[in-house]
């Protein structure tokens, strides 16, 4: 049975994914609002993992989370190598990197005119 799509905003989806990434001990987590510069998506989530195994496992968990909340991942790339996994939820794109490739591709510099979402504050505000 397929989970019915729930009405959540792209930011809410991004925050749910970000919480999972944080809870799985990824480092240097960034959420970028690229809606003003990209006609394709609203948010990038960028995080660094400690191993290819961790990143592959996390990508599986993110995919399950998406299904659970009715937000199916459209496309996943890079899972085989595990050094840069891209997960496209249409309005939210998740980039899971190893440290070397994250530094090499430096998405934060490429999309540097886009603001960072203060996700820690938003998640803390949800608790209250």
PyMOL commands that set and color helices and strands:
alter all, ss='L'
color gray80, all
select helices_A, chain A and resi 10-23+52-68+99-105+107-110+119-127
alter helices_A, ss='H'
color red, helices_A
select strands_A, chain A and resi 27-33+43-48+75-77+84-88+92-97+115-116
alter strands_A, ss='S'
color yellow, strands_A
deselect
rebuild
show_as cartoon
